[in-house]
Amino acid sequence: MQDENIGAEGAKTQRLAFALLILGAAGIAFAPIFVRLSELGPTATALHRMVLAVPFLWLWLVLGGRGTDGPPLRREEYTRLALAGFFFAGDMSIWHFSIHYTTVANATLLANLSPVFVTVFGFVLFRERVSRLFLSGMVLALLGAVTLMGDSLQLSRQGFIGDVLGVVTAVFYASYILAVGRMRAYLATRVIMFWSTLFCAGFLVPLTWISGEAVIPTTAYGWWVLIGLAVIAQVLGQGLIAYALAHLPAQFSSVSLLFQPVLAALAAWVLFAEALGPWQGVGALVVLTGVLLARQGSLKKT
């Protein structure tokens, strides 16, 4: 009876984590919307996303206490947190560069190949196996994402560099997801979010300087857009994703984040009147089906 209660509690925790993961995906789905509304360039906007999120994350850290299950943070733990910040800085900066050389649709789709790299890296580095049902769900979700953005995709020799950078973006985000997922075994969400965001801001400072972009918004509206990006996409969006990674496999979590382009398309429809065609609706349903299959596959023993 006790084992059954533990099993029921575990299933309940996983359902809650899945719901929070989807909410996190909804939060980061607003990131490109805020970037589009920002008065600053993409790299400077990314820097403000980190810098403005730090005070909120520091308050969370202080109110939540030390947030570790062991002794105070050691040097190697700071190194891992800095590495997570580096991966996330690489994800954002390289994706922004890819947009300059290829279409937004290509850059976004290729960046969403991260589930493939999470699965491959998880097996190669940590011998984490997945079921065939999970792999089927992942492939189906990726096909749904292709269908969702199919009308905007363009393949050209001129956009090759940007397409390659889009794939590199996926590698960096996959590395970030795996790094956070491993650290969530012994560090609280608030600790990971505060330090990785702080380190990420540090890595983005020289990149913003190199870009030559303006770094100060000229209106109050510009500041509110940046604050919204920091709170909704970074503190809430990435925070919820980091929390869920303690209770869900990194591979499944990365597949679930394919909801992001679906939610981003819906947000663009509401905010910018960018109509959704029938194929985009089909793509969204295919993504949903693929994620549900991947969830069933992640629950099976490999």
Backbone as CSV, one residue per row, in Angstrom:
resi,resn,N_x,N_y,N_z,CA_x,CA_y,CA_z,C_x,C_y,C_z
1,MET,0.830,-1.208,0.000,0.000,0.000,0.000,0.863,1.256,0.000
2,GLN,1.961,1.213,0.806,2.843,2.362,0.858,3.493,2.617,-0.495
3,ASP,3.916,1.531,-1.180,4.519,1.680,-2.504,3.527,2.276,-3.496
4,GLU,2.238,1.866,-3.367,1.216,2.407,-4.256,1.029,3.898,-4.011
5,ASN,1.070,4.291,-2.718,0.938,5.714,-2.401,2.105,6.508,-2.963
6,ILE,3.333,5.941,-2.838,4.502,6.614,-3.379,4.388,6.748,-4.896
7,GLY,3.900,5.656,-5.554,3.723,5.705,-6.995,2.705,6.743,-7.418
8,ALA,1.603,6.841,-6.669,0.567,7.826,-6.976,1.091,9.242,-6.790
9,GLU,1.868,9.432,-5.720,2.441,10.754,-5.476,3.428,11.129,-6.580
10,GLY,4.217,10.140,-7.027,5.173,10.401,-8.100,4.480,10.785,-9.396
11,ALA,3.377,10.083,-9.717,2.625,10.400,-10.931,2.003,11.789,-10.835
12,LYS,1.511,12.129,-9.648,0.923,13.457,-9.440,1.974,14.545,-9.610
13,THR,3.174,14.306,-9.065,4.266,15.270,-9.188,4.670,15.452,-10.642
14,GLN,4.706,14.341,-11.403,5.060,14.433,-12.811,4.016,15.207,-13.607
15,ARG,2.734,14.991,-13.291,1.678,15.741,-13.985,1.800,17.236,-13.695
16,LEU,2.075,17.570,-12.438,2.251,18.978,-12.079,3.467,19.556,-12.796
17,ALA,4.566,18.798,-12.826,5.774,19.269,-13.497,5.526,19.478,-14.988
18,PHE,4.753,18.580,-15.609,4.429,18.717,-17.031,3.612,19.982,-17.275
19,ALA,2.629,20.239,-16.395,1.815,21.444,-16.529,2.671,22.697,-16.389
20,LEU,3.597,22.697,-15.435,4.478,23.848,-15.238,5.448,24.004,-16.405
21,LEU,5.874,22.875,-16.986,6.745,22.931,-18.156,6.046,23.624,-19.321
22,ILE,4.779,23.293,-19.536,4.020,23.924,-20.616,3.832,25.416,-20.337
23,LEU,3.587,25.769,-19.071,3.499,27.188,-18.713,4.832,27.890,-18.964
24,GLY,5.928,27.186,-18.664,7.243,27.745,-18.957,7.442,27.957,-20.447
25,ALA,6.994,26.991,-21.257,7.072,27.135,-22.714,6.255,28.330,-23.181
26,ALA,5.093,28.542,-22.537,4.263,29.704,-22.879,5.008,30.991,-22.554
27,GLY,5.728,30.997,-21.425,6.483,32.188,-21.047,7.568,32.525,-22.047
28,ILE,8.363,31.522,-22.451,9.443,31.807,-23.395,8.917,32.014,-24.810
29,ALA,7.664,31.590,-25.071,7.072,31.845,-26.391,6.876,33.335,-26.621
30,PHE,6.768,34.096,-25.528,6.598,35.543,-25.656,7.924,36.260,-25.902
31,ALA,9.046,35.549,-25.765,10.350,36.187,-25.942,10.500,36.846,-27.312
32,PRO,10.216,36.136,-28.430,10.362,36.811,-29.736,9.392,37.974,-29.910
33,ILE,8.237,37.915,-29.237,7.286,39.034,-29.293,7.909,40.264,-28.644
34,PHE,8.481,40.085,-27.442,9.123,41.206,-26.758,10.329,41.715,-27.540
35,VAL,11.097,40.804,-28.138,12.254,41.219,-28.936,11.793,42.067,-30.120
36,ARG,10.686,41.688,-30.702,10.148,42.440,-31.839,9.666,43.824,-31.410
37,LEU,9.131,43.935,-30.194,8.622,45.219,-29.695,9.728,46.097,-29.109
38,SER,10.890,45.517,-28.828,11.964,46.255,-28.163,12.509,47.371,-29.047
39,GLU,12.915,48.464,-28.388,13.538,49.582,-29.092,15.015,49.317,-29.374
40,LEU,15.577,48.296,-28.740,17.001,47.995,-28.875,17.225,46.843,-29.850
41,GLY,18.485,46.645,-30.198,18.856,45.527,-31.046,18.704,44.215,-30.306
42,PRO,18.781,43.093,-31.018,18.526,41.790,-30.393,19.523,41.411,-29.300
43,THR,20.815,41.703,-29.484,21.800,41.324,-28.476,21.662,42.185,-27.227
44,ALA,21.470,43.487,-27.410,21.261,44.379,-26.259,19.982,44.008,-25.528
45,THR,18.959,43.616,-26.266,17.701,43.198,-25.636,17.919,41.940,-24.800
46,ALA,18.704,41.000,-25.325,19.010,39.786,-24.572,19.782,40.115,-23.294
47,LEU,20.711,41.075,-23.377,21.465,41.481,-22.189,20.529,42.055,-21.132
48,HIS,19.612,42.914,-21.531,18.657,43.488,-20.581,17.748,42.405,-19.999
49,ARG,17.427,41.408,-20.801,16.612,40.290,-20.286,17.291,39.656,-19.082
50,MET,18.601,39.477,-19.161,19.340,38.876,-18.052,19.506,39.848,-16.888
51,VAL,19.971,41.057,-17.195,20.279,42.035,-16.142,19.041,42.393,-15.339
52,LEU,17.919,42.628,-16.017,16.694,43.021,-15.316,16.064,41.846,-14.571
53,ALA,16.403,40.627,-14.961,15.868,39.462,-14.248,16.622,39.209,-12.949
54,VAL,17.890,39.635,-12.869,18.734,39.340,-11.708,18.127,39.825,-10.393
55,PRO,17.615,41.077,-10.276,17.035,41.504,-8.989,15.865,40.630,-8.539
56,PHE,15.005,40.231,-9.469,13.867,39.372,-9.123,14.364,37.999,-8.658
57,LEU,15.355,37.468,-9.363,15.895,36.159,-8.992,16.667,36.233,-7.675
58,TRP,17.344,37.352,-7.418,18.044,37.525,-6.143,17.049,37.558,-4.990
59,LEU,15.916,38.257,-5.192,14.885,38.306,-4.151,14.335,36.906,-3.889
60,TRP,14.104,36.154,-4.946,13.645,34.763,-4.823,14.676,33.930,-4.063
61,LEU,15.940,34.139,-4.384,17.011,33.394,-3.731,17.071,33.704,-2.234
62,VAL,16.976,34.985,-1.888,17.071,35.399,-0.483,15.871,34.911,0.312
63,LEU,14.678,35.064,-0.255,13.465,34.644,0.455,13.400,33.126,0.589
64,GLY,13.995,32.416,-0.353,13.942,30.954,-0.327,15.041,30.310,0.487
65,GLY,16.019,31.084,0.958,17.108,30.508,1.731,18.230,30.026,0.843
66,ARG,19.104,29.215,1.428,20.312,28.773,0.742,19.991,27.952,-0.500
67,GLY,18.978,27.076,-0.411,18.502,26.370,-1.589,19.356,25.218,-2.063
68,THR,20.137,24.613,-1.193,20.890,23.429,-1.589,20.577,22.299,-0.634
69,ASP,20.832,21.084,-1.047,20.604,19.914,-0.201,21.883,19.476,0.506
70,GLY,22.914,20.257,0.438,24.176,19.894,1.058,24.891,21.128,1.566
71,PRO,26.224,21.087,1.607,27.003,22.225,2.079,26.924,23.393,1.101
72,PRO,27.457,24.564,1.484,27.449,25.727,0.572,28.101,25.393,-0.767
73,LEU,27.758,26.199,-1.762,28.243,25.942,-3.114,29.763,25.855,-3.152
74,ARG,30.256,24.844,-3.851,31.683,24.659,-4.019,32.139,25.253,-5.351
75,ARG,33.452,25.319,-5.529,34.000,25.928,-6.741,33.508,25.202,-7.989
76,GLU,33.471,23.868,-7.953,33.035,23.130,-9.144,31.564,23.380,-9.466
77,GLU,30.761,23.670,-8.428,29.354,23.979,-8.677,29.201,25.350,-9.327
78,TYR,30.011,26.308,-8.881,30.018,27.610,-9.554,30.455,27.453,-11.006
79,THR,31.403,26.551,-11.241,31.857,26.302,-12.606,30.724,25.759,-13.468
80,ARG,29.947,24.818,-12.911,28.815,24.257,-13.668,27.745,25.312,-13.917
81,LEU,27.496,26.168,-12.940,26.521,27.243,-13.121,26.997,28.232,-14.178
82,ALA,28.297,28.538,-14.159,28.854,29.425,-15.178,28.752,28.790,-16.557
83,LEU,28.953,27.469,-16.630,28.846,26.763,-17.908,27.409,26.823,-18.436
84,ALA,26.426,26.652,-17.543,25.029,26.780,-17.962,24.755,28.183,-18.491
85,GLY,25.298,29.210,-17.804,25.137,30.584,-18.276,25.788,30.798,-19.628
86,PHE,26.951,30.174,-19.829,27.641,30.274,-21.121,26.817,29.632,-22.234
87,PHE,26.260,28.451,-21.959,25.433,27.775,-22.964,24.216,28.619,-23.334
88,PHE,23.591,29.242,-22.321,22.391,30.029,-22.608,22.747,31.307,-23.362
89,ALA,23.877,31.921,-23.014,24.328,33.103,-23.745,24.621,32.747,-25.194
90,GLY,25.253,31.586,-25.400,25.523,31.132,-26.758,24.242,30.877,-27.532
91,ASP,23.261,30.281,-26.865,21.963,30.008,-27.492,21.339,31.297,-28.027
92,MET,21.260,32.303,-27.168,20.589,33.540,-27.577,21.387,34.331,-28.601
93,SER,22.685,34.496,-28.361,23.487,35.330,-29.258,23.627,34.700,-30.640
94,ILE,23.881,33.399,-30.702,24.054,32.748,-32.003,22.740,32.729,-32.773
95,TRP,21.611,32.527,-32.057,20.318,32.560,-32.740,20.061,33.938,-33.350
96,HIS,20.431,34.994,-32.614,20.243,36.343,-33.142,21.113,36.574,-34.378
97,PHE,22.339,36.047,-34.349,23.200,36.170,-35.528,22.633,35.382,-36.702
98,SER,22.049,34.225,-36.432,21.518,33.396,-37.518,20.398,34.104,-38.270
99,ILE,19.638,34.934,-37.536,18.532,35.664,-38.166,19.050,36.625,-39.238
100,HIS,20.282,37.130,-39.060,20.845,38.072,-40.026,21.211,37.383,-41.339
101,TYR,21.399,36.072,-41.312,21.879,35.359,-42.498,20.841,34.430,-43.112
102,THR,19.746,34.181,-42.411,18.697,33.332,-42.963,17.353,33.888,-42.502
103,THR,16.264,33.231,-42.866,14.942,33.713,-42.484,14.673,33.414,-41.010
104,VAL,13.759,34.177,-40.427,13.375,33.950,-39.034,12.799,32.544,-38.875
105,ALA,11.998,32.111,-39.860,11.391,30.785,-39.792,12.464,29.695,-39.778
106,ASN,13.457,29.814,-40.680,14.534,28.830,-40.698,15.294,28.815,-39.378
107,ALA,15.653,30.004,-38.889,16.422,30.100,-37.646,15.651,29.502,-36.479
108,THR,14.341,29.779,-36.421,13.517,29.280,-35.319,13.359,27.771,-35.386
109,LEU,13.074,27.251,-36.578,12.887,25.808,-36.719,14.172,25.046,-36.391
110,LEU,15.292,25.506,-36.933,16.554,24.804,-36.703,16.966,24.889,-35.233
111,ALA,16.658,26.002,-34.576,16.944,26.120,-33.148,16.120,25.119,-32.344
112,ASN,14.960,24.748,-32.870,14.093,23.791,-32.180,14.481,22.342,-32.449
113,LEU,15.642,22.123,-33.065,16.182,20.768,-33.180,16.842,20.323,-31.881
114,SER,16.793,21.155,-30.849,17.463,20.834,-29.583,17.057,19.476,-28.996
115,PRO,15.786,18.994,-29.131,15.469,17.659,-28.587,16.347,16.553,-29.166
116,VAL,16.711,16.681,-30.431,17.571,15.666,-31.057,18.925,15.646,-30.356
117,PHE,19.488,16.821,-30.129,20.810,16.892,-29.503,20.753,16.526,-28.025
118,VAL,19.649,16.869,-27.345,19.499,16.449,-25.946,19.515,14.921,-25.866
119,THR,18.798,14.274,-26.766,18.731,12.814,-26.777,20.084,12.192,-27.104
120,VAL,20.757,12.727,-28.115,22.064,12.195,-28.513,23.100,12.428,-27.423
121,PHE,23.178,13.653,-26.916,24.159,13.965,-25.872,23.878,13.175,-24.600
122,GLY,22.590,13.012,-24.266,22.232,12.252,-23.078,22.703,10.811,-23.159
123,PHE,22.610,10.235,-24.350,23.066,8.845,-24.525,24.595,8.754,-24.533
124,VAL,25.238,9.651,-25.286,26.695,9.586,-25.423,27.398,9.914,-24.105
125,LEU,26.931,10.953,-23.400,27.622,11.413,-22.197,27.187,10.670,-20.936
126,PHE,25.880,10.348,-20.855,25.358,9.804,-19.605,24.689,8.433,-19.772
127,ARG,24.744,7.873,-20.990,24.143,6.576,-21.272,22.646,6.549,-20.918
128,GLU,21.954,7.652,-21.197,20.517,7.738,-20.938,19.777,7.237,-22.174
129,ARG,19.103,6.103,-22.027,18.391,5.503,-23.146,16.942,5.974,-23.194
130,VAL,16.360,5.912,-24.375,14.958,6.281,-24.555,14.251,5.163,-25.302
131,SER,12.923,5.129,-25.189,12.148,4.088,-25.848,11.857,4.453,-27.299
132,ARG,11.453,3.455,-28.078,11.077,3.710,-29.472,9.851,4.604,-29.557
133,LEU,8.932,4.436,-28.604,7.737,5.280,-28.595,8.121,6.740,-28.382
134,PHE,9.085,6.989,-27.498,9.558,8.358,-27.284,10.164,8.917,-28.573
135,LEU,11.020,8.133,-29.231,11.646,8.595,-30.469,10.597,8.902,-31.538
136,SER,9.548,8.049,-31.609,8.463,8.292,-32.578,7.764,9.604,-32.271
137,GLY,7.499,9.843,-30.986,6.851,11.087,-30.588,7.714,12.296,-30.897
138,MET,9.025,12.186,-30.666,9.935,13.294,-30.949,9.946,13.632,-32.438
139,VAL,10.053,12.599,-33.275,10.065,12.818,-34.721,8.748,13.436,-35.178
140,LEU,7.632,12.954,-34.624,6.327,13.488,-34.998,6.203,14.952,-34.584
141,ALA,6.663,15.295,-33.390,6.600,16.680,-32.932,7.454,17.589,-33.809
142,LEU,8.627,17.110,-34.216,9.482,17.894,-35.103,8.830,18.089,-36.472
143,LEU,8.187,17.037,-36.991,7.465,17.171,-38.262,6.326,18.171,-38.131
144,GLY,5.676,18.169,-36.961,4.616,19.148,-36.727,5.156,20.568,-36.744
145,ALA,6.345,20.770,-36.155,6.958,22.100,-36.156,7.308,22.531,-37.579
146,VAL,7.786,21.572,-38.399,8.078,21.882,-39.808,6.803,22.290,-40.539
147,THR,5.730,21.551,-40.304,4.444,21.865,-40.938,3.932,23.229,-40.483
148,LEU,4.110,23.520,-39.208,3.640,24.796,-38.648,4.289,25.980,-39.347
149,MET,5.597,25.863,-39.648,6.329,26.980,-40.242,6.651,26.751,-41.707
150,GLY,6.023,25.739,-42.306,6.373,25.345,-43.663,6.244,26.442,-44.698
151,ASP,5.208,27.290,-44.591,4.992,28.344,-45.581,6.113,29.373,-45.585
152,SER,6.814,29.509,-44.453,7.844,30.545,-44.332,9.251,30.015,-44.543
153,LEU,9.404,28.689,-44.620,10.741,28.119,-44.751,11.297,28.363,-46.145
154,GLN,12.584,28.675,-46.204,13.259,28.901,-47.468,14.632,28.248,-47.422
155,LEU,14.948,27.489,-48.464,16.268,26.884,-48.572,17.018,27.566,-49.705
156,SER,18.177,28.126,-49.377,18.960,28.824,-50.392,20.440,28.740,-50.039
157,ARG,21.284,28.901,-51.065,22.724,28.888,-50.835,23.141,30.103,-50.007
158,GLN,22.453,31.235,-50.209,22.798,32.455,-49.482,22.522,32.322,-47.991
159,GLY,21.522,31.532,-47.635,21.156,31.390,-46.230,21.839,30.244,-45.528
160,PHE,22.828,29.611,-46.190,23.462,28.422,-45.615,24.134,28.724,-44.275
161,ILE,24.853,29.839,-44.193,25.557,30.183,-42.950,24.554,30.371,-41.819
162,GLY,23.476,31.076,-42.097,22.447,31.274,-41.080,21.801,29.978,-40.645
163,ASP,21.601,29.061,-41.604,21.021,27.765,-41.255,21.965,26.964,-40.349
164,VAL,23.254,27.017,-40.660,24.240,26.333,-39.809,24.228,26.926,-38.405
165,LEU,24.165,28.253,-38.315,24.117,28.904,-37.003,22.847,28.520,-36.252
166,GLY,21.744,28.295,-36.973,20.513,27.839,-36.330,20.699,26.478,-35.682
167,VAL,21.410,25.591,-36.369,21.700,24.268,-35.799,22.619,24.404,-34.588
168,VAL,23.625,25.290,-34.678,24.526,25.522,-33.544,23.741,26.045,-32.337
169,THR,22.745,26.881,-32.614,21.870,27.369,-31.540,21.213,26.206,-30.814
170,ALA,20.727,25.234,-31.578,20.086,24.058,-30.983,21.068,23.291,-30.107
171,VAL,22.323,23.210,-30.532,23.347,22.520,-29.746,23.551,23.230,-28.406
172,PHE,23.615,24.556,-28.438,23.820,25.311,-27.201,22.623,25.171,-26.258
173,TYR,21.404,25.233,-26.804,20.241,25.133,-25.917,20.111,23.712,-25.359
174,ALA,20.433,22.723,-26.169,20.430,21.337,-25.675,21.432,21.176,-24.536
175,SER,22.598,21.786,-24.677,23.615,21.718,-23.633,23.122,22.407,-22.366
176,TYR,22.418,23.527,-22.535,21.859,24.244,-21.375,20.824,23.385,-20.650
177,ILE,19.930,22.756,-21.400,18.895,21.905,-20.805,19.523,20.747,-20.044
178,LEU,20.514,20.103,-20.624,21.178,18.988,-19.954,21.917,19.457,-18.704
179,ALA,22.586,20.611,-18.794,23.326,21.132,-17.635,22.379,21.437,-16.484
180,VAL,21.272,22.104,-16.781,20.297,22.433,-15.738,19.652,21.166,-15.192
181,GLY,19.320,20.237,-16.085,18.701,18.990,-15.646,19.577,18.212,-14.685
182,ARG,20.893,18.172,-14.940,21.803,17.460,-14.042,21.934,18.194,-12.706
183,MET,21.995,19.514,-12.729,22.165,20.273,-11.488,20.916,20.257,-10.623
184,ARG,19.749,20.060,-11.245,18.513,20.057,-10.467,18.439,18.850,-9.526
185,ALA,19.358,17.894,-9.678,19.380,16.750,-8.770,19.844,17.149,-7.379
186,TYR,20.558,18.286,-7.271,21.074,18.675,-5.956,21.028,20.185,-5.688
187,LEU,20.573,20.988,-6.655,20.450,22.427,-6.441,19.011,22.866,-6.669
188,ALA,18.559,23.817,-5.878,17.208,24.338,-6.027,17.100,25.202,-7.275
189,THR,15.875,25.331,-7.779,15.632,26.116,-8.986,16.148,27.539,-8.830
190,ARG,15.871,28.160,-7.682,16.242,29.560,-7.471,17.750,29.760,-7.511
191,VAL,18.510,28.772,-7.029,19.972,28.870,-7.056,20.469,28.811,-8.496
192,ILE,19.974,27.843,-9.257,20.389,27.686,-10.646,20.006,28.904,-11.474
193,MET,18.783,29.384,-11.303,18.312,30.508,-12.104,19.102,31.783,-11.804
194,PHE,19.352,32.054,-10.519,20.065,33.282,-10.175,21.477,33.268,-10.744
195,TRP,22.233,32.220,-10.455,23.631,32.206,-10.850,23.815,32.031,-12.347
196,SER,23.038,31.174,-12.980,23.189,30.995,-14.427,22.800,32.257,-15.188
197,THR,21.765,32.966,-14.705,21.359,34.229,-15.331,22.431,35.290,-15.143
198,LEU,23.006,35.353,-13.944,24.063,36.324,-13.678,25.283,36.060,-14.558
199,PHE,25.682,34.802,-14.654,26.817,34.462,-15.512,26.490,34.739,-16.981
200,CYS,25.263,34.433,-17.382,24.846,34.683,-18.768,24.960,36.170,-19.097
201,ALA,24.523,37.026,-18.179,24.638,38.477,-18.386,26.094,38.877,-18.580
202,GLY,26.975,38.280,-17.768,28.398,38.588,-17.904,28.948,38.210,-19.272
203,PHE,28.522,37.084,-19.812,28.980,36.659,-21.134,28.400,37.544,-22.243
204,LEU,27.197,38.092,-22.022,26.550,38.903,-23.058,27.093,40.327,-23.126
205,VAL,27.735,40.792,-22.062,28.250,42.170,-22.053,29.230,42.403,-23.205
206,PRO,30.293,41.597,-23.350,31.212,41.859,-24.477,30.559,41.646,-25.837
207,LEU,29.623,40.707,-25.933,28.942,40.483,-27.214,28.105,41.691,-27.608
208,THR,27.451,42.318,-26.620,26.670,43.520,-26.896,27.580,44.665,-27.311
209,TRP,28.733,44.781,-26.644,29.693,45.840,-26.991,30.202,45.646,-28.420
210,ILE,30.504,44.410,-28.793,30.984,44.120,-30.142,29.914,44.435,-31.186
211,SER,28.638,44.168,-30.843,27.549,44.402,-31.801,27.366,45.874,-32.122
212,GLY,27.801,46.774,-31.212,27.642,48.204,-31.440,26.213,48.703,-31.284
213,GLU,25.338,47.884,-30.704,23.937,48.289,-30.541,23.771,49.278,-29.390
214,ALA,22.776,50.133,-29.507,22.419,51.018,-28.396,21.963,50.171,-27.212
215,VAL,22.269,50.610,-25.995,21.968,49.797,-24.821,20.954,50.438,-23.885
216,ILE,20.526,51.665,-24.162,19.573,52.351,-23.293,18.304,52.685,-24.077
217,PRO,17.142,52.177,-23.660,15.884,52.546,-24.333,15.622,54.047,-24.193
218,THR,14.928,54.604,-25.149,14.695,56.052,-25.156,13.352,56.445,-24.544
219,THR,12.466,55.466,-24.304,11.144,55.770,-23.761,10.812,54.832,-22.608
220,ALA,9.808,55.226,-21.825,9.329,54.357,-20.747,8.743,53.069,-21.325
221,TYR,8.107,53.184,-22.476,7.565,51.998,-23.151,8.669,50.980,-23.423
222,GLY,9.831,51.469,-23.882,10.951,50.581,-24.159,11.428,49.839,-22.923
223,TRP,11.432,50.525,-21.780,11.823,49.883,-20.526,10.801,48.838,-20.098
224,TRP,9.508,49.138,-20.253,8.470,48.182,-19.854,8.529,46.918,-20.703
225,VAL,8.862,47.060,-21.979,9.012,45.885,-22.839,10.142,44.994,-22.316
226,LEU,11.262,45.623,-21.949,12.412,44.854,-21.445,12.108,44.209,-20.101
227,ILE,11.393,44.918,-19.230,11.006,44.342,-17.939,10.061,43.164,-18.150
228,GLY,9.123,43.317,-19.078,8.218,42.215,-19.389,8.966,41.001,-19.905
229,LEU,9.961,41.223,-20.760,10.787,40.127,-21.275,11.519,39.427,-20.139
230,ALA,12.087,40.214,-19.229,12.855,39.638,-18.117,11.973,38.818,-17.187
231,VAL,10.806,39.360,-16.848,9.940,38.694,-15.868,9.222,37.494,-16.482
232,ILE,8.619,37.693,-17.654,7.782,36.642,-18.244,8.629,35.537,-18.875
233,ALA,9.627,35.910,-19.670,10.404,34.894,-20.387,11.508,34.282,-19.529
234,GLN,12.209,35.129,-18.743,13.354,34.603,-18.011,12.975,34.078,-16.630
235,VAL,12.391,34.956,-15.783,12.094,34.540,-14.406,11.020,33.456,-14.388
236,LEU,9.890,33.722,-15.040,8.790,32.754,-15.011,9.007,31.617,-16.017
237,GLY,9.273,31.955,-17.278,9.402,30.929,-18.309,10.538,29.954,-18.032
238,GLN,11.757,30.466,-17.995,12.900,29.590,-17.753,12.901,29.028,-16.333
239,GLY,12.352,29.799,-15.375,12.270,29.301,-14.001,11.382,28.074,-13.884
240,LEU,10.223,28.102,-14.536,9.321,26.955,-14.509,9.929,25.754,-15.225
241,ILE,10.649,26.015,-16.317,11.303,24.921,-17.038,12.375,24.278,-16.160
242,ALA,13.158,25.106,-15.476,14.196,24.576,-14.585,13.579,23.761,-13.458
243,TYR,12.459,24.221,-12.913,11.794,23.464,-11.852,11.338,22.100,-12.368
244,ALA,10.740,22.081,-13.554,10.203,20.836,-14.107,11.309,19.827,-14.394
245,LEU,12.513,20.306,-14.685,13.610,19.401,-15.033,14.046,18.520,-13.862
246,ALA,13.620,18.856,-12.645,13.926,17.988,-11.500,13.006,16.780,-11.461
247,HIS,11.885,16.837,-12.170,10.869,15.789,-12.081,10.571,15.114,-13.417
248,LEU,11.135,15.632,-14.513,10.896,15.058,-15.836,12.236,14.837,-16.539
249,PRO,12.335,13.800,-17.374,13.576,13.584,-18.118,13.882,14.775,-19.026
250,ALA,15.161,15.108,-19.158,15.556,16.233,-19.998,15.119,16.018,-21.448
251,GLN,15.184,14.750,-21.915,14.794,14.466,-23.296,13.331,14.820,-23.531
252,PHE,12.449,14.365,-22.626,11.036,14.662,-22.792,10.762,16.150,-22.634
253,SER,11.439,16.792,-21.695,11.238,18.225,-21.478,11.575,19.011,-22.736
254,SER,12.667,18.644,-23.401,13.063,19.371,-24.614,12.037,19.180,-25.729
255,VAL,11.454,17.976,-25.834,10.412,17.746,-26.840,9.176,18.581,-26.520
256,SER,8.806,18.642,-25.239,7.632,19.411,-24.835,7.784,20.891,-25.174
257,LEU,9.030,21.375,-25.194,9.255,22.784,-25.500,8.986,23.107,-26.964
258,LEU,8.702,22.070,-27.789,8.272,22.333,-29.164,6.886,22.978,-29.189
259,PHE,6.231,23.031,-28.018,5.005,23.818,-27.926,5.299,25.305,-28.128
260,GLN,6.548,25.709,-27.919,6.897,27.124,-27.983,6.522,27.764,-29.325
261,PRO,6.937,27.194,-30.479,6.541,27.836,-31.738,5.031,27.850,-31.954
262,VAL,4.336,26.843,-31.426,2.874,26.825,-31.523,2.293,28.006,-30.756
263,LEU,2.739,28.174,-29.511,2.235,29.260,-28.676,2.672,30.619,-29.212
264,ALA,3.890,30.688,-29.772,4.357,31.943,-30.353,3.504,32.338,-31.556
265,ALA,3.124,31.337,-32.377,2.270,31.611,-33.535,0.901,32.111,-33.086
266,LEU,0.353,31.520,-32.016,-0.933,31.976,-31.486,-0.835,33.396,-30.943
267,ALA,0.276,33.696,-30.248,0.465,35.043,-29.708,0.587,36.070,-30.820
268,ALA,1.321,35.725,-31.896,1.455,36.637,-33.029,0.114,36.858,-33.718
269,TRP,-0.726,35.816,-33.734,-2.070,35.936,-34.313,-2.902,36.932,-33.514
270,VAL,-2.839,36.839,-32.196,-3.635,37.724,-31.340,-3.090,39.153,-31.349
271,LEU,-1.758,39.295,-31.220,-1.160,40.617,-31.039,-0.907,41.361,-32.346
272,PHE,-0.515,40.616,-33.391,-0.119,41.265,-34.634,-1.018,40.907,-35.816
273,ALA,-2.127,40.208,-35.541,-3.088,39.824,-36.579,-2.422,39.022,-37.695
274,GLU,-1.413,38.209,-37.331,-0.767,37.329,-38.305,-1.595,36.042,-38.398
275,ALA,-2.402,35.976,-39.426,-3.383,34.896,-39.544,-2.714,33.527,-39.614
276,LEU,-3.399,32.545,-39.032,-2.939,31.160,-39.078,-3.704,30.419,-40.168
277,GLY,-2.970,29.763,-41.072,-3.593,28.993,-42.124,-3.952,27.595,-41.659
278,PRO,-4.666,26.835,-42.488,-5.066,25.476,-42.100,-3.876,24.558,-41.844
279,TRP,-2.800,24.710,-42.625,-1.638,23.857,-42.414,-0.957,24.145,-41.079
280,GLN,-1.013,25.398,-40.645,-0.447,25.724,-39.335,-1.256,25.069,-38.224
281,GLY,-2.577,25.003,-38.419,-3.414,24.301,-37.451,-3.092,22.817,-37.406
282,VAL,-2.873,22.233,-38.583,-2.497,20.820,-38.645,-1.158,20.601,-37.950
283,GLY,-0.208,21.502,-38.215,1.106,21.393,-37.584,1.022,21.449,-36.074
284,ALA,0.174,22.335,-35.558,0.020,22.447,-34.104,-0.537,21.160,-33.511
285,LEU,-1.514,20.553,-34.196,-2.084,19.290,-33.713,-1.062,18.157,-33.758
286,VAL,-0.223,18.160,-34.797,0.807,17.127,-34.909,1.831,17.289,-33.793
287,VAL,2.213,18.530,-33.481,3.134,18.770,-32.363,2.546,18.237,-31.069
288,LEU,1.269,18.548,-30.831,0.589,18.087,-29.615,0.583,16.565,-29.536
289,THR,0.260,15.913,-30.650,0.235,14.447,-30.676,1.621,13.870,-30.408
290,GLY,2.638,14.476,-31.027,3.997,14.006,-30.825,4.460,14.146,-29.384
291,VAL,4.121,15.261,-28.755,4.508,15.479,-27.350,3.821,14.460,-26.447
292,LEU,2.548,14.186,-26.705,1.825,13.208,-25.885,2.411,11.806,-26.061
293,LEU,2.798,11.457,-27.302,3.448,10.161,-27.525,4.796,10.097,-26.809
294,ALA,5.542,11.190,-26.880,6.844,11.231,-26.212,6.674,11.096,-24.706
295,ARG,5.607,11.679,-24.179,5.357,11.572,-22.735,5.084,10.120,-22.362
296,GLN,4.261,9.438,-23.158,3.992,8.023,-22.882,5.278,7.210,-23.000
297,GLY,6.082,7.540,-24.007,7.339,6.815,-24.198,8.331,7.059,-23.082
298,SER,8.318,8.256,-22.500,9.260,8.570,-21.430,8.882,7.882,-20.135
299,LEU,7.613,7.438,-20.022,7.175,6.750,-18.825,7.489,5.254,-18.863
300,LYS,7.823,4.749,-20.074,8.124,3.325,-20.218,9.588,3.059,-19.901
301,LYS,9.842,1.901,-19.393,11.227,1.513,-19.138,11.905,1.166,-20.439
302,THR,13.173,1.577,-20.579,13.895,1.313,-21.826,14.608,-0.024,-21.740
